[in-house]
C-alpha cells in the first residue's frame, strides 16, 4: 500500500506541476550554457525506473495495484512530455468534493471553487523543446522496456480460481486505456504518419520511429492477451488493441494498416470454419474495412491500402504474372469471402477516381487501375477446375464488384476492360450451357447467368460500339429464336431464356441508340416467342427505341455526307482549274525561256 501511495503521489505531482518543473529545468540549463545535465533528467530517470520496477512485479493479487500504478505512471510521463501535452488526450472525470454518484454516474452538485494559486499561466512559461523531447524519449524507452519484459516473461496466469481475468490481463487492460490517451496526444506530432503518397503496396521505410515502436508494443500486448485459445470472444485487451489500431488507421497510418493486414492474414478473403464467436484475425480484417469510413483517411491512403489488399488477394486466388499464387496459399473457391474486400474496393476505387480527376501524371494511376482490372479478371475468369464453385457461391459478389469498378474506371482504361468483359461473358455462357447437361449444378448455371449479366451490361453501358456487344447479342438472341423456330412446340431451356433476358436487360441500360437500331430486327422477332417474360422485355426495349429520331439522325448524317461530298467535288474542280492555269503558265514560261536562249546563241 505504501508503494502504491508513493507512485500515486508522484503521479499527482507530475500532473499538476510538470510544466513548472520543465520551465525551471529549462531556465537552469540555459543559465549554465548547457554544460551540465539538467537536474530534471536525473529525476525523470529515477521516476521511470521506479515505475518500470513496479510494472514488472510478479506475484499474487496483492501486487496488482502496484503494477497498475507503475504502468500508468510510465504512460503518464510520455503524455506529459510529448509535444502536444496531456491536454490533447482530453479531460477525464475524477471524483471531487463537488461530485456525487447519481444513477451510477458522477454528477456535479455545485460549482467548484477555483483555486487562484493553481490557476497560473503555465502554458506561457519558457520551455526548452529539446529537453522536453529528451524526456519523451526516456519515457518511450521505458515503454520499450515494459514491452521487452512482456516478451521475455510471456503470459501470466492468475493463481486464484475465482474465474476472473488473469492479473496480467487486468494490467494490460489498464495499459491499453492509457496508450489510447497517449496516441491522442501524439498522433499529430511524434506519431504522425506523415504525408501519404500513392504506392502499389504499403512500403515501410523508417521502422525505428515512435509509431513503429508503438505498434510493436501493441503487437506484443495482443500476443500476451491470448490467454484462452478456447474463448469464443475477444477479451478487453484484444478489443482495446483493435480499437486503437482502427484509430491509427483512420488517421492514415499505413503502418497500422500493415499491422492489421498482416494480422488478418487470409481471413479477409477466406471464410473461417468456425462461424460462431469472434476471431482476432477476422476482427483485424473487419477493422481494415471499417477504417475506410473515416473522413480523416486520405484518398492516397485508401488507394495504397486497397492495392496492398488486392496484391494479397492475387497471391491466393489470382493468376497475375507478377504475383503468382503459392501452393501454401491455395484455397478452394467455395471458401472465399468477398464482403470485406468489396467494401475496400468500393472506397478505394472512389478515392482513385477522385485522384485521377485532378492528377496530371497518370503513370502510377494507370498501374493501379491495371491491378484492379487484374483482380476483376481473376473473379470472372476463375480456373477451370474451380469455375463451377466460383459461379455457384460468389456470382452476386462478382456482380457487385464489376459494377463498382466500371462505375469509377476512367474512359482511357476502357480498352483494358473490354477484353476482360468479353472473355468473362463468353466464359459464363460456356459454363451456363455446360451445366444444362449436369443436373447437379443448378446453382452454377444460375451464377453463370449473373456473371454474364455483369460483363455484358458493363459492355453495353461503357463500350456499346465494340464488336463484342453485337456478336454476343446476335449469338444469344439468335440462338434463342432459332431454338424456338426449329423446335416448334419445344420451349426454351431455362438457361437460354435467362441468357436472352440478361441480354435484353443489359440493352435497356445502354444509351446508344445506334446499338438498339442495329438489333432492332432481332428484338422484333423476340416479340413472337412463347416465353412471356422474354416478349415483355423485348417490347419494353422496342418501346424505348426512337425510330423517328434514329431515321432523322441517319438522314441528317446522309445529308451531311452529301454536303461534304459536294464540297469535296467543288474543291476538286477548283484544284483542277488551278492546275490547268498553272500548267499554262508553265508552258508560257518554257516558251519564253526557249526564245531567250535562241537570241542569246545568235
C-alpha positions in Angstrom: 0.0 0.0 0.0 2.9 2.4 0.8 4.4 1.8 -2.6 1.1 2.4 -4.3 0.7 5.7 -2.4 4.2 6.8 -3.3 3.6 6.1 -7.0 0.2 7.8 -7.0 1.8 10.8 -5.2 4.4 11.1 -8.0 1.6 10.9 -10.5 -0.3 13.7 -8.8 2.8 15.9 -8.5 3.6 15.5 -12.2 0.1 16.1 -13.4 -0.1 19.5 -11.5 3.5 20.8 -11.7 5.2 19.2 -14.7 5.2 22.4 -16.8 6.6 24.4 -13.9 9.3 21.8 -13.3 10.1 21.7 -17.0 10.3 25.5 -17.2 12.6 25.7 -14.2 14.9 23.0 -15.6 14.9 24.8 -18.9 15.9 28.1 -17.3 18.7 26.3 -15.2 20.0 24.7 -18.3 20.1 27.9 -20.3 21.9 29.7 -17.3 24.6 27.0 -17.3 25.0 27.3 -21.0 24.1 23.6 -21.4 27.3 22.5 -19.8 25.5 20.5 -17.1 22.9 17.9 -17.4 19.5 19.3 -16.2 18.5 18.0 -12.8 15.1 17.1 -14.2 16.7 14.4 -16.4 18.2 12.6 -13.5 14.9 12.9 -11.5 13.0 11.7 -14.6 15.1 8.6 -14.9 14.6 7.7 -11.3 10.8 8.1 -11.6 10.7 6.0 -14.7 13.0 3.3 -13.1 10.7 3.1 -10.1 7.6 2.9 -12.4 9.2 0.2 -14.5 10.1 -1.9 -11.4 6.6 -1.6 -10.2 5.1 -2.7 -13.5 7.3 -5.8 -13.6 6.4 -7.1 -10.2 5.5 -10.8 -10.3 3.3 -12.2 -7.6 -0.2 -12.6 -6.4 -3.2 -10.3 -6.4 -1.5 -8.1 -3.7 0.8 -6.8 -6.5 -2.0 -5.8 -8.9 -2.4 -2.2 -7.6 1.3 -1.6 -7.7 1.7 -2.9 -11.2 -1.2 -0.8 -12.4 0.1 2.3 -10.8 3.5 1.7 -12.4 2.3 1.3 -15.9 0.0 4.3 -15.6 2.9 6.4 -14.4 5.1 5.3 -17.3 2.5 6.3 -19.9 1.7 9.5 -18.0 5.3 10.6 -18.3 5.1 10.1 -22.0 1.8 12.0 -22.2 3.2 14.9 -20.2 6.5 15.2 -22.1 5.0 14.9 -25.7 4.8 18.0 -27.8 1.0 18.4 -27.5 1.0 17.7 -23.8 -1.5 15.7 -21.8 -4.4 18.1 -22.5 -4.5 16.7 -26.0 -5.9 13.4 -24.6 -9.0 15.2 -23.2 -10.1 15.7 -19.7 -11.1 12.7 -17.6 -13.8 12.7 -14.9 -12.3 12.5 -11.4 -14.0 12.3 -8.1 -14.0 15.6 -6.3 -15.8 17.3 -3.3 -18.3 18.8 -5.7 -19.5 15.5 -7.2 -21.8 12.6 -6.2 -22.9 9.4 -7.8 -26.3 9.7 -9.4 -27.7 6.7 -11.3 -24.3 5.1 -11.4 -22.6 8.1 -12.9 -20.6 11.1 -11.5 -22.6 14.3 -11.4 -21.6 17.8 -10.3 -23.7 19.0 -7.4 -22.3 22.5 -7.0 -20.0 24.9 -8.9 -16.4 24.1 -8.0 -14.3 26.7 -6.3 -11.4 27.8 -8.5 -8.0 27.7 -6.9 -6.4 31.0 -7.7 -3.0 29.7 -6.7 -3.1 26.8 -9.2 -4.7 29.0 -12.0 -1.3 30.0 -13.4 -0.1 30.8 -16.8 2.0 27.6 -17.1 1.3 27.3 -20.9 3.2 30.5 -21.4 6.3 29.6 -19.4 9.5 29.2 -21.3 10.2 25.6 -22.2 13.2 24.0 -23.8 11.8 21.8 -26.6 15.0 19.8 -26.8 14.8 19.0 -23.1 11.1 18.1 -23.5 11.9 15.8 -26.4 14.7 14.2 -24.3 12.2 13.5 -21.5 9.7 12.0 -24.0 12.4 9.7 -25.4 13.3 8.5 -22.0 9.6 7.7 -21.2 9.2 5.9 -24.5 12.3 3.9 -23.9 10.8 2.8 -20.6 7.7 1.7 -22.5 10.1 -0.3 -24.7 11.5 -1.8 -21.5 8.0 -2.9 -20.4 7.5 -4.4 -23.9 10.7 -6.4 -23.5 9.5 -7.6 -20.1 6.3 -8.9 -21.7 8.3 -10.6 -24.5 10.6 -12.3 -22.0 8.1 -13.5 -19.5 5.1 -14.3 -21.6 1.5 -14.5 -20.3 1.0 -14.9 -16.6 -1.9 -16.9 -15.1 -3.9 -15.9 -12.1 -3.3 -18.1 -9.0 -6.8 -17.9 -7.8 -9.8 -20.0 -9.1 -12.3 -17.2 -8.9 -12.9 -17.2 -12.7 -11.8 -13.6 -13.1 -9.3 -12.4 -15.7 -5.7 -13.1 -15.0 -3.6 -10.4 -13.3 -1.7 -9.7 -16.5 -4.9 -9.3 -18.4 -6.1 -6.7 -15.9 -2.7 -4.9 -16.1 -2.8 -4.9 -19.9 -6.4 -3.6 -19.9 -5.2 -0.7 -17.9 -2.2 -0.2 -20.2 -4.4 -0.2 -23.3 -6.6 2.6 -21.8 -3.6 4.7 -21.2 -2.0 4.0 -24.6 -5.2 5.2 -26.3 -4.8 8.5 -24.5 -1.1 8.7 -25.4 -1.9 8.2 -29.1 -4.4 11.1 -28.9 -1.6 13.2 -27.6 1.0 12.2 -30.2 -0.9 11.4 -33.4 -0.3 14.8 -35.0 3.4 15.1 -33.8 5.6 12.3 -32.6 3.4 9.5 -34.1 2.2 11.5 -37.2 2.0 9.1 -40.2 3.2 11.9 -42.4 2.1 12.6 -46.0 0.9 9.5 -47.8 1.9 9.1 -51.5 0.4 6.7 -54.0 2.0 3.3 -54.0 1.2 -0.1 -55.3 1.9 -1.6 -51.9 2.5 -0.5 -48.3 6.2 0.2 -48.0 7.6 0.9 -44.6 10.9 2.7 -44.8 11.7 4.1 -41.3 10.9 1.3 -38.9 12.6 2.8 -35.9 10.3 5.8 -35.3 7.9 6.2 -32.4 4.9 5.0 -34.5 6.6 1.7 -35.3 7.8 1.2 -31.8 4.2 1.9 -30.6 2.8 -0.7 -33.0 5.4 -3.2 -31.8 4.2 -2.7 -28.3 0.6 -3.2 -29.3 1.6 -6.4 -31.1 3.3 -7.8 -28.0 0.3 -6.8 -25.8 -2.0 -8.6 -28.2 0.2 -11.7 -28.2 0.1 -11.8 -24.4 -3.6 -11.2 -24.3 -4.3 -14.6 -26.0 -4.6 -16.4 -22.7 -7.6 -18.6 -23.6 -7.5 -20.1 -27.0 -10.9 -21.7 -26.5 -12.6 -18.4 -25.9 -15.3 -17.5 -28.5 -15.0 -13.8 -27.9 -12.3 -11.2 -27.8 -11.2 -10.1 -24.3 -10.9 -6.5 -23.2 -7.3 -6.2 -24.1 -7.8 -7.5 -27.6 -10.8 -5.2 -28.1 -8.6 -2.3 -26.9 -5.8 -3.2 -29.4 -8.4 -3.4 -32.2 -9.9 -0.1 -31.3 -6.5 1.7 -31.1 -5.4 0.2 -34.4 -8.6 1.4 -36.0 -8.0 4.9 -34.6 -4.4 4.8 -36.0 -5.6 3.5 -39.4 -8.3 6.2 -39.6 -5.5 8.7 -39.1 -4.0 7.5 -42.4 -1.3 5.4 -40.7 -0.1 2.9 -43.3 1.9 1.1 -40.6 -1.3 0.4 -38.7 -2.9 -0.9 -41.9 0.2 -3.0 -42.5 -0.2 -4.5 -39.0 -3.9 -5.1 -39.5 -3.5 -6.8 -42.9 -0.6 -8.9 -41.5 -2.7 -9.9 -38.5 -5.8 -10.7 -40.6 -3.8 -13.0 -42.9 -6.2 -14.9 -45.2 -9.3 -14.1 -43.1 -10.0 -11.1 -45.3 -10.7 -13.4 -48.2 -11.2 -16.9 -46.8 -14.3 -17.8 -44.7 -13.5 -19.2 -41.3 -14.6 -22.8 -40.5 -15.8 -21.5 -37.1 -18.9 -19.4 -37.8 -19.5 -18.8 -34.1 -17.9 -16.3 -31.8 -15.2 -13.7 -32.7 -11.7 -14.2 -34.2 -8.9 -11.8 -33.6 -7.7 -12.3 -37.2 -11.2 -11.7 -38.6 -11.7 -8.7 -36.5 -8.5 -7.2 -37.8 -9.8 -7.7 -41.4 -13.1 -6.0 -40.4 -11.2 -3.1 -38.9 -9.4 -2.5 -42.2 -12.7 -2.2 -44.0 -14.4 -0.1 -41.3 -11.4 2.3 -41.2 -12.3 3.3 -44.8 -15.4 5.1 -43.4 -13.2 7.7 -41.6 -13.3 11.2 -43.0 -9.7 11.7 -41.8 -8.4 8.9 -44.0 -6.8 10.4 -47.1 -7.6 9.2 -50.6 -4.0 8.3 -51.2 -4.0 6.1 -48.1 -7.2 4.4 -49.2 -5.8 3.6 -52.7 -2.5 2.4 -51.3 -4.2 0.1 -48.8 -6.6 -1.2 -51.4 -3.6 -2.1 -53.7 -1.9 -3.9 -50.9 -5.1 -5.9 -50.1 -5.6 -6.7 -53.8 -2.0 -7.9 -54.1 -2.6 -10.3 -51.2 -5.7 -11.5 -52.8 -3.9 -12.3 -56.1 -1.4 -14.4 -54.1 -4.3 -16.6 -53.0 -6.7 -16.6 -56.0 -5.2 -14.7 -58.8 -3.0 -15.5 -61.7 -1.1 -12.2 -62.0 2.1 -12.7 -63.9 3.9 -10.6 -61.3 2.2 -12.1 -58.3 1.9 -15.9 -58.7 -0.1 -17.7 -56.0 1.9 -20.0 -53.9 1.0 -23.6 -53.2 0.6 -23.0 -49.5 -1.8 -20.1 -50.1 -4.1 -22.0 -52.5 -7.7 -22.1 -51.3 -10.9 -23.6 -52.6 -13.0 -21.0 -54.4 -16.1 -22.1 -52.3 -14.2 -21.0 -49.1 -13.7 -17.4 -50.4 -15.5 -14.4 -48.9 -16.0 -11.1 -50.6 -18.0 -8.9 -48.2 -14.9 -7.3 -46.7 -12.9 -6.9 -49.9 -15.9 -5.5 -51.7 -16.1 -2.6 -49.2 -12.4 -2.0 -49.6 -12.7 -1.9 -53.4 -15.7 0.4 -53.3 -14.0 3.0 -51.2 -10.6 2.5 -52.9 -12.0 2.9 -56.4 -13.9 6.0 -55.4 -10.7 7.5 -53.9 -8.7 6.5 -57.0 -11.3 8.2 -59.2 -11.1 11.4 -57.1 -7.3 11.5 -57.5 -7.5 10.6 -61.2 -9.8 13.5 -61.9 -7.2 16.1 -60.8 -3.8 14.3 -61.3 -1.5 15.4 -64.1 0.7 12.4 -64.0 -1.3 9.2 -64.7 1.5 6.7 -64.7 1.0 5.4 -61.2 -2.7 5.6 -61.5 -2.6 3.5 -64.7 -0.7 0.8 -62.8 -3.3 0.9 -60.0 -6.2 0.6 -62.5 -4.4 -2.3 -64.2 -4.2 -4.1 -60.8 -7.9 -3.6 -60.2 -8.7 -5.0 -63.7 -6.4 -7.9 -63.0 -8.3 -8.7 -59.8 -11.7 -8.5 -61.6 -10.3 -10.7 -64.3 -9.5 -13.4 -61.8 -13.0 -13.1 -60.4 -14.9 -13.5 -63.7 -12.4 -15.9 -65.2 -11.7 -18.4 -62.4 -9.5 -21.5 -63.1 -11.2 -24.3 -65.0 -11.0 -26.6 -62.0 -12.9 -24.3 -59.7 -15.1 -22.2 -62.0 -18.3 -24.0 -61.1 -17.7 -23.3 -57.4 -16.9 -19.7 -58.1 -20.0 -19.1 -60.1 -22.2 -21.1 -57.7 -21.2 -19.3 -54.5 -20.0 -15.8 -55.4 -21.8 -14.7 -58.5 -23.7 -11.9 -56.7 -20.4 -10.6 -55.2 -18.8 -10.7 -58.6 -21.8 -8.7 -60.0 -21.3 -6.0 -57.3 -17.6 -5.7 -57.7 -17.8 -5.5 -61.5 -20.4 -2.7 -61.2 -18.3 -0.8 -58.7 -15.1 -0.9 -60.8 -16.9 0.1 -64.0 -18.5 3.0 -62.2 -15.2 4.5 -61.3 -13.0 3.3 -64.2 -11.7 6.2 -66.3 -12.6 6.1 -70.0 -9.0 5.8 -71.0 -8.9 2.4 -69.4 -11.9 1.0 -71.2 -9.6 -0.6 -73.7 -8.1 -2.7 -70.9 -11.5 -3.7 -69.5 -13.1 -4.6 -72.9 -11.3 -7.9 -73.5 -11.8 -8.8 -69.8 -15.6 -8.3 -70.0 -15.8 -10.1 -73.4 -13.9 -13.1 -72.2 -15.9 -13.1 -68.9 -19.2 -13.1 -70.8 -18.1 -15.9 -73.2 -16.8 -18.0 -70.3 -20.1 -17.5 -68.4 -22.1 -18.6 -71.5 -20.0 -21.7 -71.8 -20.4 -22.7 -68.1 -24.1 -22.0 -68.3 -24.7 -24.4 -71.2 -22.3 -26.9 -69.7 -24.5 -27.0 -66.5 -27.5 -27.9 -68.6 -26.0 -31.3 -69.1 -25.4 -31.8 -65.4 -28.5 -31.6 -63.2 -26.3 -31.4 -60.1 -25.1 -27.9 -60.9 -28.2 -25.7 -60.9 -26.5 -23.0 -58.7 -23.5 -22.8 -61.0 -25.8 -22.3 -64.0 -27.7 -19.5 -62.3 -24.4 -18.0 -61.1 -23.0 -18.1 -64.6 -26.0 -16.1 -65.8 -25.3 -13.5 -63.1 -21.7 -13.2 -64.2 -22.7 -12.9 -67.8 -25.1 -10.1 -66.9 -22.4 -8.3 -65.0 -20.0 -8.5 -68.0 -22.4 -7.8 -70.8 -24.2 -5.0 -69.0 -20.7 -3.4 -68.5 -20.1 -3.6 -72.2 -23.4 -2.1 -73.1 -23.0 0.8 -70.7 -19.4 1.7 -71.2 -18.4 0.3 -74.6 -21.7 -0.1 -76.7 -19.9 0.3 -80.0 -17.5 -2.6 -79.5 -17.8 -5.6 -81.7 -18.3 -7.9 -78.7 -21.7 -6.4 -77.9 -23.0 -7.1 -81.4 -21.6 -10.6 -81.7 -22.9 -11.7 -78.2 -26.3 -10.2 -78.9 -26.6 -11.9 -82.3 -25.3 -15.2 -80.9 -27.6 -15.4 -77.8 -30.8 -13.8 -79.2 -30.3 -15.6 -82.5 -29.8 -19.0 -80.9 -32.9 -18.4 -78.7 -35.1 -17.5 -81.6 -33.7 -20.4 -83.8 -34.3 -22.8 -81.0 -38.0 -21.8 -80.9 -38.4 -21.9 -84.6 -36.7 -25.2 -85.0 -38.3 -26.9 -82.0 -41.9 -25.8 -82.8 -43.5 -26.9 -79.5 -40.2 -27.2 -77.7 -39.8 -24.4 -75.1 -36.7 -22.5 -74.5 -34.5 -24.1 -71.9 -34.3 -22.2 -68.7 -30.7 -21.2 -69.4 -31.4 -19.9 -72.9 -34.3 -17.8 -71.5 -32.2 -16.5 -68.7 -29.3 -15.5 -71.0 -31.7 -13.9 -73.5 -33.4 -11.9 -70.7 -30.0 -10.9 -69.4 -29.1 -9.5 -72.9 -32.4 -7.6 -73.1 -32.0 -6.2 -69.6 -28.5 -5.0 -70.5 -29.7 -3.4 -73.7 -32.2 -1.4 -71.6 -29.3 0.3 -69.8 -27.4 1.4 -72.9 -27.5 5.0 -74.1 -26.5 4.1 -77.6 -29.5 4.4 -80.0 -27.2 3.1 -82.8 -26.8 -0.2 -80.9 -30.6 -0.5 -80.4 -31.3 0.2 -84.0 -28.8 -2.4 -85.0 -30.5 -5.2 -83.0 -34.0 -3.9 -83.9 -34.8 -6.9 -86.2 -33.9 -9.4 -83.5 -36.0 -7.6 -80.9 -39.0 -7.7 -83.3 -38.6 -11.4 -83.7 -38.4 -11.9 -79.9 -41.9 -10.4 -79.6 -43.3 -13.6 -81.3 -41.7 -16.1 -78.9 -43.8 -18.1 -76.5 -41.9 -17.0 -73.3 -44.0 -14.2 -71.8 -41.1 -12.7 -69.9 -38.9 -12.5 -72.9 -41.7 -11.0 -75.0 -42.3 -8.3 -72.4 -38.7 -7.3 -72.0 -38.2 -7.1 -75.8 -41.3 -5.0 -76.0 -40.0 -2.6 -73.4 -36.8 -2.1 -75.4 -38.6 -1.6 -78.6 -40.8 1.0 -76.9 -37.7 2.9 -75.9 -36.2 2.9 -79.4 -36.9 6.3 -81.0 -37.1 5.2 -84.6 -38.1 8.6 -85.9 -35.1 10.2 -84.2 -32.8 7.4 -85.5 -34.2 7.8 -89.0 -33.9 11.6 -88.8 -30.4 11.3 -87.4 -29.4 8.9 -90.2 -31.0 11.2 -92.8 -29.1 14.1 -91.3 -25.9 12.1 -91.5 -26.6 11.3 -95.1 -27.3 14.9 -95.9 -24.1 16.0 -94.2 -22.3 13.3 -96.1 -23.7 14.6 -99.4 -22.8 18.1 -98.5 -19.3 17.1 -97.6 -19.1 15.1 -100.9 -20.3 18.1 -102.9 -17.9 20.4 -101.1 -15.0 17.9 -101.9 -16.1 17.8 -105.5 -16.2 21.6 -105.7 -12.8 21.7 -104.1 -11.5 19.1 -106.6 -12.9 21.1 -109.6 -11.3 24.2 -108.3 -8.0 22.4 -107.8 -8.2 21.1 -111.4 -8.8 24.6 -112.8 -5.8 25.8 -110.7 -3.7 23.0 -112.1 -4.7 23.8 -115.7 -3.9 27.5 -115.1 -0.5 26.7 -113.6 0.3 24.3 -116.4 -0.5 27.1 -119.0 1.7 29.5 -117.1 4.5 26.9 -117.1 4.2 26.4 -120.8 4.4 30.1 -121.4 7.5 30.4 -119.3 9.1 27.5 -121.1 8.4 29.2 -124.5 9.9 32.5 -123.3 12.9 30.7 -122.0 13.4 29.0 -125.3 13.2 32.3 -127.2 15.7 33.9 -124.8 18.1 31.0 -125.2 17.9 31.3 -129.1 18.5 35.0 -129.1 21.5 34.6 -126.8 23.1 32.0 -129.0 22.7 34.2 -132.0 
